[in-house]
Amino acid sequence: MAAQDPQQAARDRLTELSAAYTAADEQLAAAREALNAEIVSVLKGKVLGPSEVTRLVPYERQHVGRIATAGGVPPLRKATVVSKKAAEAGE
């Protein structure tokens, strides 16, 4: 049995590893989407607050906030600070 060409062996190994990488990347994307959807669900249902969610997930609080905002989670309380420009406009 002849030894495999080193160049072909390298191509085969890179192709194999690239396929494994792509599969893992797709799994990561699916897991991220599922986690983000659950974060939105939990926050919308007021089951847990943002601080508790942040302790349980691999994201920082600001990122949890961005996920919540993108998912349509309303703020916990109404904004109390009004910009001078908005105040002058009567908003």
TORKOL-4160 file (C-alpha; in steps of 0.2 Angstrom, whole numbers, padded with zeros to 4 digits, m for minus):
91
<pt num="1" X="0000" Y="0000" Z="0000"/>
<pt num="2" X="0007" Y="0017" Z="m0005"/>
<pt num="3" X="0009" Y="0031" Z="0007"/>
<pt num="4" X="m0003" Y="0045" Z="0005"/>
<pt num="5" X="0004" Y="0061" Z="m0003"/>
<pt num="6" X="0008" Y="0073" Z="0011"/>
<pt num="7" X="m0001" Y="0087" Z="0002"/>
<pt num="8" X="m0016" Y="0077" Z="0000"/>
<pt num="9" X="m0016" Y="0072" Z="0018"/>
<pt num="10" X="m0015" Y="0090" Z="0023"/>
<pt num="11" X="m0029" Y="0095" Z="0012"/>
<pt num="12" X="m0040" Y="0080" Z="0019"/>
<pt num="13" X="m0036" Y="0085" Z="0037"/>
<pt num="14" X="m0040" Y="0104" Z="0034"/>
<pt num="15" X="m0056" Y="0099" Z="0025"/>
<pt num="16" X="m0061" Y="0088" Z="0040"/>
<pt num="17" X="m0057" Y="0101" Z="0053"/>
<pt num="18" X="m0066" Y="0115" Z="0043"/>
<pt num="19" X="m0081" Y="0104" Z="0042"/>
<pt num="20" X="m0080" Y="0101" Z="0061"/>
<pt num="21" X="m0078" Y="0120" Z="0064"/>
<pt num="22" X="m0093" Y="0124" Z="0053"/>
<pt num="23" X="m0104" Y="0112" Z="0063"/>
<pt num="24" X="m0098" Y="0118" Z="0080"/>
<pt num="25" X="m0101" Y="0136" Z="0074"/>
<pt num="26" X="m0119" Y="0132" Z="0068"/>
<pt num="27" X="m0122" Y="0124" Z="0085"/>
<pt num="28" X="m0115" Y="0139" Z="0094"/>
<pt num="29" X="m0127" Y="0150" Z="0084"/>
<pt num="30" X="m0142" Y="0139" Z="0088"/>
<pt num="31" X="m0138" Y="0139" Z="0106"/>
<pt num="32" X="m0135" Y="0158" Z="0107"/>
<pt num="33" X="m0152" Y="0161" Z="0099"/>
<pt num="34" X="m0161" Y="0149" Z="0111"/>
<pt num="35" X="m0152" Y="0157" Z="0126"/>
<pt num="36" X="m0157" Y="0175" Z="0120"/>
<pt num="37" X="m0175" Y="0170" Z="0117"/>
<pt num="38" X="m0176" Y="0162" Z="0135"/>
<pt num="39" X="m0168" Y="0178" Z="0142"/>
<pt num="40" X="m0182" Y="0188" Z="0134"/>
<pt num="41" X="m0195" Y="0176" Z="0139"/>
<pt num="42" X="m0189" Y="0177" Z="0157"/>
<pt num="43" X="m0188" Y="0195" Z="0158"/>
<pt num="44" X="m0204" Y="0199" Z="0149"/>
<pt num="45" X="m0213" Y="0187" Z="0161"/>
<pt num="46" X="m0204" Y="0195" Z="0176"/>
<pt num="47" X="m0199" Y="0178" Z="0182"/>
<pt num="48" X="m0181" Y="0184" Z="0186"/>
<pt num="49" X="m0174" Y="0202" Z="0186"/>
<pt num="50" X="m0159" Y="0207" Z="0175"/>
<pt num="51" X="m0146" Y="0205" Z="0189"/>
<pt num="52" X="m0151" Y="0187" Z="0192"/>
<pt num="53" X="m0151" Y="0183" Z="0174"/>
<pt num="54" X="m0134" Y="0191" Z="0172"/>
<pt num="55" X="m0128" Y="0179" Z="0186"/>
<pt num="56" X="m0134" Y="0164" Z="0177"/>
<pt num="57" X="m0129" Y="0168" Z="0159"/>
<pt num="58" X="m0112" Y="0171" Z="0151"/>
<pt num="59" X="m0116" Y="0189" Z="0147"/>
<pt num="60" X="m0112" Y="0205" Z="0155"/>
<pt num="61" X="m0127" Y="0215" Z="0162"/>
<pt num="62" X="m0126" Y="0228" Z="0147"/>
<pt num="63" X="m0127" Y="0214" Z="0135"/>
<pt num="64" X="m0142" Y="0206" Z="0144"/>
<pt num="65" X="m0150" Y="0224" Z="0143"/>
<pt num="66" X="m0147" Y="0225" Z="0124"/>
<pt num="67" X="m0154" Y="0208" Z="0121"/>
<pt num="68" X="m0170" Y="0213" Z="0132"/>
<pt num="69" X="m0172" Y="0229" Z="0122"/>
<pt num="70" X="m0170" Y="0220" Z="0105"/>
<pt num="71" X="m0183" Y="0207" Z="0111"/>
<pt num="72" X="m0196" Y="0221" Z="0116"/>
<pt num="73" X="m0194" Y="0219" Z="0135"/>
<pt num="74" X="m0201" Y="0235" Z="0143"/>
<pt num="75" X="m0190" Y="0245" Z="0155"/>
<pt num="76" X="m0192" Y="0241" Z="0174"/>
<pt num="77" X="m0197" Y="0259" Z="0177"/>
<pt num="78" X="m0201" Y="0274" Z="0168"/>
<pt num="79" X="m0186" Y="0286" Z="0164"/>
<pt num="80" X="m0185" Y="0300" Z="0176"/>
<pt num="81" X="m0171" Y="0310" Z="0167"/>
<pt num="82" X="m0177" Y="0321" Z="0153"/>
<pt num="83" X="m0165" Y="0330" Z="0142"/>
<pt num="84" X="m0165" Y="0349" Z="0141"/>
<pt num="85" X="m0169" Y="0348" Z="0123"/>
<pt num="86" X="m0184" Y="0337" Z="0125"/>
<pt num="87" X="m0190" Y="0348" Z="0140"/>
<pt num="88" X="m0190" Y="0363" Z="0129"/>
<pt num="89" X="m0199" Y="0354" Z="0115"/>
<pt num="90" X="m0213" Y="0350" Z="0127"/>
<pt num="91" X="m0210" Y="0331" Z="0126"/>
